[in-house]
Amino acid sequence: MILAFIMLFVGAILLGGAWSFAKQRHPWWSVAVLALAGLLCIGVSLFRIYQ
């Protein structure tokens, strides 16, 4: 259970990083990779919390 909350925290950090990269005009693929990694972490953590 604690691992799920850590993954939720990491996913939020990755989404924040994607937002920051988008505002600083980094390449679109780096924004997409960070956003997908963040969403994947959040999705897995929510799945593990509600399982």
Buried (B, 14 or more C-beta within 10 A) or exposed (E): EEEBEEBBEBBBEBBEBBBEBBEEEBEEEEBEBBBEBBBEBBEBBBEBEEE
